[in-house]
Amino acid sequence: GPRPPGRPPYVVDCDSSPYRSKYLKGVSPCLTCSRAGGHWVTSRMRRMNKAEMLRLQGMNPATFKMAVSERQLGKQIGNAMSANVLERLFARLLPAAGLVPHGSLRDRWA
Protein backbone atom coordinates (compact mmCIF):
# COMPACT_ATOMS: atom_id res chain seq x y z
CA GLY A 1 0.00 0.00 0.00
CA PRO A 2 0.95 3.66 0.00
CA ARG A 3 3.57 4.99 2.38
CA PRO A 4 2.14 6.52 5.57
CA PRO A 5 2.54 10.33 5.56
CA GLY A 6 5.62 11.61 7.31
CA ARG A 7 7.56 8.34 7.19
CA PRO A 8 10.67 8.61 5.02
CA PRO A 9 11.53 5.51 2.97
CA TYR A 10 14.73 4.38 4.71
CA VAL A 11 16.00 0.81 4.48
CA VAL A 12 17.90 -0.21 7.60
CA ASP A 13 20.45 -3.02 7.89
CA CYS A 14 19.22 -3.80 11.40
CA ASP A 15 20.86 -7.21 11.92
CA SER A 16 24.49 -6.21 11.56
CA SER A 17 26.80 -5.08 14.33
CA PRO A 18 26.51 -1.42 15.38
CA TYR A 19 29.85 -0.78 13.66
CA ARG A 20 28.64 -2.12 10.30
CA SER A 21 24.98 -1.12 10.55
CA LYS A 22 23.76 1.36 7.95
CA TYR A 23 20.61 2.89 6.59
CA LEU A 24 19.93 4.31 3.16
CA LYS A 25 17.10 6.49 1.91
CA GLY A 26 15.19 4.85 -0.94
CA VAL A 27 17.98 2.32 -1.58
CA SER A 28 18.60 -1.10 -0.08
CA PRO A 29 21.87 -2.04 1.60
CA CYS A 30 23.45 -5.18 0.20
CA LEU A 31 21.38 -8.32 0.71
CA THR A 32 23.50 -10.98 2.38
CA CYS A 33 23.12 -14.55 3.57
CA SER A 34 23.63 -13.50 7.19
CA ARG A 35 20.77 -10.97 6.97
CA ALA A 36 18.28 -13.51 5.62
CA GLY A 37 15.44 -12.02 7.68
CA GLY A 38 15.31 -8.94 5.49
CA HIS A 39 16.19 -5.31 6.15
CA TRP A 40 13.80 -2.99 8.02
CA VAL A 41 11.76 -0.65 5.77
CA THR A 42 10.84 2.46 7.78
CA SER A 43 8.01 3.55 5.48
CA ARG A 44 6.34 0.15 5.94
CA MET A 45 7.28 -0.34 9.61
CA ARG A 46 8.30 -3.93 8.87
CA ARG A 47 11.06 -6.06 7.42
CA MET A 48 11.33 -6.66 3.69
CA ASN A 49 9.44 -9.73 2.64
CA LYS A 50 10.95 -12.43 0.45
CA ALA A 51 9.09 -11.22 -2.67
CA GLU A 52 10.65 -7.75 -2.25
CA MET A 53 14.07 -9.30 -1.75
CA LEU A 54 13.66 -11.41 -4.90
CA ARG A 55 12.66 -8.35 -6.92
CA LEU A 56 15.77 -6.50 -5.70
CA GLN A 57 17.83 -9.35 -7.14
CA GLY A 58 15.99 -9.11 -10.47
CA MET A 59 13.87 -12.23 -9.97
CA ASN A 60 10.12 -12.51 -10.44
CA PRO A 61 8.56 -13.82 -7.21
CA ALA A 62 5.43 -14.93 -9.11
CA THR A 63 7.43 -17.41 -11.19
CA PHE A 64 10.01 -18.37 -8.56
CA LYS A 65 9.48 -21.90 -7.25
CA MET A 66 10.22 -22.06 -3.53
CA ALA A 67 11.42 -25.50 -2.43
CA VAL A 68 13.05 -24.49 0.87
CA SER A 69 12.02 -22.80 4.12
CA GLU A 70 11.49 -19.02 4.28
CA ARG A 71 14.76 -18.68 6.22
CA GLN A 72 16.70 -20.75 3.67
CA LEU A 73 15.16 -18.74 0.84
CA GLY A 74 16.37 -15.53 2.50
CA LYS A 75 19.87 -16.98 2.71
CA GLN A 76 19.77 -18.06 -0.93
CA ILE A 77 18.63 -14.59 -2.00
CA GLY A 78 21.50 -13.09 -0.01
CA ASN A 79 23.99 -15.44 -1.67
CA ALA A 80 22.65 -14.72 -5.16
CA MET A 81 24.04 -12.28 -7.70
CA SER A 82 21.61 -9.82 -9.23
CA ALA A 83 20.21 -11.01 -12.55
CA ASN A 84 21.24 -7.79 -14.32
CA VAL A 85 24.84 -8.18 -13.13
CA LEU A 86 24.96 -11.76 -14.42
CA GLU A 87 23.44 -10.67 -17.71
CA ARG A 88 26.17 -8.05 -18.17
CA LEU A 89 28.89 -10.58 -17.33
CA PHE A 90 27.59 -13.27 -19.68
CA ALA A 91 27.09 -10.79 -22.55
CA ARG A 92 30.87 -10.29 -22.52
CA LEU A 93 32.08 -13.62 -21.21
CA LEU A 94 30.34 -15.96 -23.66
CA PRO A 95 31.66 -14.25 -26.83
CA ALA A 96 35.15 -13.93 -25.29
CA ALA A 97 35.14 -17.67 -24.56
CA GLY A 98 34.05 -18.41 -28.13
CA LEU A 99 30.78 -19.96 -26.99
CA VAL A 100 28.62 -17.55 -29.02
CA PRO A 101 29.49 -15.29 -31.98
CA HIS A 102 30.68 -11.77 -31.16
CA GLY A 103 27.83 -9.27 -31.44
CA SER A 104 25.15 -11.94 -30.99
CA LEU A 105 24.30 -10.92 -27.42
CA ARG A 106 22.95 -7.50 -26.53
CA ASP A 107 23.88 -5.82 -23.25
CA ARG A 108 20.59 -4.19 -22.25
CA TRP A 109 22.30 -2.31 -19.40
CA ALA A 110 25.05 -0.63 -21.45
C-alpha positions as a printed Julia matrix, in Angstrom:
110×3 Matrix{Float64}:
  0.0     0.0     0.0
  0.95    3.66    0.0
  3.57    4.99    2.38
  2.14    6.52    5.57
  2.54   10.33    5.56
  5.62   11.61    7.31
  7.56    8.34    7.19
 10.67    8.61    5.02
 11.53    5.51    2.97
 14.73    4.38    4.71
 16.0     0.81    4.48
 17.9    -0.21    7.6
 20.45   -3.02    7.89
 19.22   -3.8    11.4
 20.86   -7.21   11.92
 24.49   -6.21   11.56
 26.8    -5.08   14.33
 26.51   -1.42   15.38
 29.85   -0.78   13.66
 28.64   -2.12   10.3
 24.98   -1.12   10.55
 23.76    1.36    7.95
 20.61    2.89    6.59
 19.93    4.31    3.16
 17.1     6.49    1.91
 15.19    4.85   -0.94
 17.98    2.32   -1.58
 18.6    -1.1    -0.08
 21.87   -2.04    1.6
 23.45   -5.18    0.2
 21.38   -8.32    0.71
 23.5   -10.98    2.38
 23.12  -14.55    3.57
 23.63  -13.5     7.19
 20.77  -10.97    6.97
 18.28  -13.51    5.62
 15.44  -12.02    7.68
 15.31   -8.94    5.49
 16.19   -5.31    6.15
 13.8    -2.99    8.02
 11.76   -0.65    5.77
 10.84    2.46    7.78
  8.01    3.55    5.48
  6.34    0.15    5.94
  7.28   -0.34    9.61
  8.3    -3.93    8.87
 11.06   -6.06    7.42
 11.33   -6.66    3.69
  9.44   -9.73    2.64
 10.95  -12.43    0.45
  9.09  -11.22   -2.67
 10.65   -7.75   -2.25
 14.07   -9.3    -1.75
 13.66  -11.41   -4.9
 12.66   -8.35   -6.92
 15.77   -6.5    -5.7
 17.83   -9.35   -7.14
 15.99   -9.11  -10.47
 13.87  -12.23   -9.97
 10.12  -12.51  -10.44
  8.56  -13.82   -7.21
  5.43  -14.93   -9.11
  7.43  -17.41  -11.19
 10.01  -18.37   -8.56
  9.48  -21.9    -7.25
 10.22  -22.06   -3.53
 11.42  -25.5    -2.43
 13.05  -24.49    0.87
 12.02  -22.8     4.12
 11.49  -19.02    4.28
 14.76  -18.68    6.22
 16.7   -20.75    3.67
 15.16  -18.74    0.84
 16.37  -15.53    2.5
 19.87  -16.98    2.71
 19.77  -18.06   -0.93
 18.63  -14.59   -2.0
 21.5   -13.09   -0.01
 23.99  -15.44   -1.67
 22.65  -14.72   -5.16
 24.04  -12.28   -7.7
 21.61   -9.82   -9.23
 20.21  -11.01  -12.55
 21.24   -7.79  -14.32
 24.84   -8.18  -13.13
 24.96  -11.76  -14.42
 23.44  -10.67  -17.71
 26.17   -8.05  -18.17
 28.89  -10.58  -17.33
 27.59  -13.27  -19.68
 27.09  -10.79  -22.55
 30.87  -10.29  -22.52
 32.08  -13.62  -21.21
 30.34  -15.96  -23.66
 31.66  -14.25  -26.83
 35.15  -13.93  -25.29
 35.14  -17.67  -24.56
 34.05  -18.41  -28.13
 30.78  -19.96  -26.99
 28.62  -17.55  -29.02
 29.49  -15.29  -31.98
 30.68  -11.77  -31.16
 27.83   -9.27  -31.44
 25.15  -11.94  -30.99
 24.3   -10.92  -27.42
 22.95   -7.5   -26.53
 23.88   -5.82  -23.25
 20.59   -4.19  -22.25
 22.3    -2.31  -19.4
 25.05   -0.63  -21.45
